[in-house]
Amino acid sequence: MGGKMSILRTLSVMALAGSLSIAVCASAQAASQVKVTVNNTVITSGDIAKRVAFLRLQRQGGSAEEAKKQLVDEVLKRAEIARIGQSVSTQDVDAAFARFAAGNKLSPEQLGKILDQAGVGSDHFKQFIAVQMSWPRAVNFRFGSGNRLQGADLVKRMMEGGGNKPVTTEYYFKQVIFVIPEKKRGAITGKRQAEANAARAQFPGCDTAKVFAANYRDVSIRDLGRMLAQQLPDEWKPLVEKAGDGNTTGTRVTEKGVEFLAICKKRQVNDDTAAEIVFRAEDLGKKKAGGEDPNSEKYIEELRKKAQIVNK
């Protein structure tokens, strides 16, 4: 999609589209044929028909060529997102889907039926949501470390702020994962979440986290190391803030299982690294307020040049 439209803007356009069910796309019912392969990932005529229907819901015309271009870019983005581990969870996608449904005074089930009638389908829409939510994280991951502020730049920014280095919160985390095998997803999720919530109350601290985990079945501990407040992933930030001075966050259901973060250490810092991250976060916020991050198109163009794209 080339990053031309954020998910919120897209959903707003769809919300204004009126009666969604009028855009029934008969071609989506036709037998699917392979139309494009992108690094061995197949895009079919059925996929293109769904995207054409989706474009029509957004009142963007809906040509097959534009649909194909968007889908090629999304295949490249999904592969890159997976490669660098910047994907949002299935839970996050489902929550966004539910929020959009509620915003249109529909249940998720009702929205799903309308999307089916329009020739789009819930799965196609959710795949679109997942890419739109994950891609900005990938762009930030790719370009964030490459846009380092030099010493003179740091001094200049600090002088603009009164000569003081900005203060931020430094955390050290361990990630506690109550693993759920994919084939058991749904069947035991509630039970595992109850186990994780009960375990939080018994968590003894980071120094003995692995000993603690050994008392439970299929529990993994990951050391996340140092992380500043501005580096917190969006899905964890509210839980970390809500935890306050506690030693664990609330739980989240993710693609791995049920997770919570153990807060091993928390303090206020104002070193050079912290100052740089604060300033970069401020700059990123300005970019978001001003429109699409220009690095997004640069990134997808890099992926296109490296990709093997074969039209059938």
N, C-alpha and C positions, 0 to 999 in steps of 0.2 A: 504493500500500500504506500510505501515511500514515506510514511510518517506524515501524510498531509492532513490528517484529521485525528484529533484525540478521541478517545472512546466517549468522553462526556459530551463532546460536541456532536458526535455521530448519533448518540442516543437521543440527544435533544432534537436533532433533525427527524429522527424516526418518530419521536413522540408527536411532532407536528404533522406527520404524514396523514393523520386522520384515520380512516378505517383501513387498517393494515390488510384485512382479509381480501380486499378487492384486487390485490396484485398477484393473483394466482398465475403461476408460471407453468404452462403446460409442458414446456420443453424439459423441465426438471424431471418429468416422469419418463422421458425417453431413455432407451437403453444407453448406458454410459460407454463411451469409447475414450481411449487414451489420446489426449490432445497435446500434452507437454510432459517431458520428464526433466526434472531439475535435480541434478546429482543423484539420479536413480530414484527419486521420489516422483510418483505419478500424479498428474493433474488430469482429471477426466472431464468429459463433456458434461457429466452430471454436476461436478464441482463448479464448473463455469456457469451452468444454468442457475445454480443456487446463488452465486455471487451476482449474476445479472439481476435476479429477483431482489437481492439485498440492495443493490444500487438503486433500483426503482423505488424501493421503500424509502430510500434517502433522497429521492427526487434528484438523482445525479445522472439521469439518462438511462444508462444500463446497456452499453455496448459490450459485445462478447470480447473484443480486444482489450478494453479497459479492465474487464473482469479478469481476463487471463493475466494481464500485467500485475494486477493486485495479488493474485494468487501465487504467481511466481515469486514476488517479493516476500510474501508471507511464508512460503516454504523456506526461503533463504534465512529469514529472520528466525523462524522456529528452530532450524538446525543450529544457528549460531547461539541462540538463547540457551539451548540444551547443552551445547559444547562448553560454554563458560559458566553454566550453573546459575543462571539468573532468572529462571522461570518462577512465576507466582504459582501458588498451590491451586489444586482443584477447588478447594474450599473458597479461596478468594474469588475465583471465577464464578462459582455458584452464587456467592453472596452478591456479586455485581449484577448477575442475571436477575436475582430476586429483587434487588433494589430498583432495577429498571422496571420490572413488572409492577412493583408497588407504586412507583412513580406514575404509572399509567392506570392505576386502580385495577390491577389484574393480579391474580395469583401466578406463580411460575408455571403451573400447569396450563392455565388459560393462555398465557403468553406463548407457551410451546405449541398449543393448538393453532393459534393465529399464525405463527411462523411457519408451521407445516402447511397451512392453507395457502400461504403466500409463496410457497415453493422454496423457502429458505431453510427451515428446520432449526431446532434448538442447538444441535451439535455444531452446525456451521456457524451460528451466531456465537456460541461459546468459544469456539476456536478463534474467532475474530477477537473476542474480548480478551482471551489469554495473550494473544500477540500484542494487542494494544496496551495491556497492562505491563507486560514483561519487557517490551522493547526499550522503553526509556531507561530501565535498569541496566540493560545490556550496553546502551550508548554511554551511560555514565561510567560503567565499569571499564569500557574500552578507552574512553578519552579522559577520564578523571585523573588518572595517574600521569597522563602525558601532558597535562596543562599545569605543571608545577610553577608556583610563583618563585621568582628569584629573590635573593636577599634584599636587593634595592626595592623590589616591588612590595615586599612585606613591610619594609620601613615606611614606604610611601603610604600604604593602606593604613598602617598604624597611626601615622601622623594625621591622616584625615579623620581618624577616630579619636583624636585627642592625645595621641602619643602612647596609649596603653595597648598592650596585646589583649585581644578579646579572650574572655574566660568561657570555658565550656566544660561539660561533664565528661569525664573519662570513666569507662566501664571495662571490666574484665569479665567475660562470660564463659560459662560452660553450657552446652546444649544437651538437654536430657531428652532422649527419644524413646518412647514406648512403641516399639516397632509393630506395624500391622502388615502382614504379607498381603500383597495385592489381591490374591484370590479370596482372602477373608475380609476385604474391605467392605464395610457396611454391616456384616454379620456380627463383628465383635468390636466395632468402633466405640459404641456406647460403654461397653465393659472396660475397654482399655482407657477411655477418658476418665472413667470413675477411678480406676487404679492410679492413673497419673495425678489426678487431683488429690487423692488420699496420700500419695507419696510426697507431694509438695510439703505437706504439713510435717513430714518426718525427715525432710532433707537436712542432713547434718552439716553441710558446708562443702565447699569445693575441694578442700584438701582430702576428704575421704569419699569423694563422689563415686569413684570406681568401686570401692568396697560397698557403698550403698547400692549401686546398680546390681551388684552380684546377688542381692537378696530378691531380685525380681526377675521374671522371665522375659527374655528378649528386650532388654533395655540397653541402649547405646549411649555413651558419653562422648561428646566432641568438645575439644578445647577451641573456643573461638578467639581467644586472646584479647588484645586491646581493641576497643572500639569507642570512638567519640560519639556524642549525641547526634551530630550531623550525619554520621555514617550508619545510623540504625536503619535497617530495612523498614519500609513503610508498614508492612504487616506486623512487625514486632514493636514499633515505636510506641503505640498507645498502651500496650501491655507493660512495657518497661517503665513508662511514665507513671502508670497506675500503681506499679509495684512500690514506688516511692523508695523507702529505706528498707523494704523487705528483702529477703534473700532469694526469692523466686518470683517469676512472673506467672500470670495465668496460663492456661494451656491453649494450644491451637491444634486443630486437626489439619494435617498436611498430607502430601503424597507419600511421606515416609511412615506416618503413624500419628501419634499424639505427642506433642512436644511442649516443653517449657524451658525457659532459660534460668539458669542459676546465676545470680549476680555475685561474683566472687569479690569484686572490689569496685568501689565507686568514690570518686573524688573530683574536685574542681581543679582544672589545670589551665595554664596559659603559656605553654612553651611554643616554640616556633612551628612545630608540626601542627599543634592544635590551632594556631592562628591561621595557618595556610588552609586547613580544612574548613574552618569557619568562613573564611573569605570565599573559598571555592563554592561552598554551599550557598552563600549569599548571591554569587554570580549565577549559579544554576537557577536559583529562584527568580532572578531577573529575566533569564532566558525564557523560563516557563511563562512568566507573566507577559512577555513580549511576543510569544508565539512559539513555533516549532524550533527545537534545537537544531541549528544548522549542521551539527555533526551527524545527525540522523541520516540525512541524504548522502553525506560523504561515506558513511559506514556501509549503507546498503549498496552504494556504487562499487565499493571495494569487493563486496561479496558477489555482485553480478559479474565482475571481471574475472573472478577466480572460478565461477561456477560453470558447470557443463549443462547448458540449457538446450534441449532438443525439441523442436516443434514437429509434431506428427502430421 
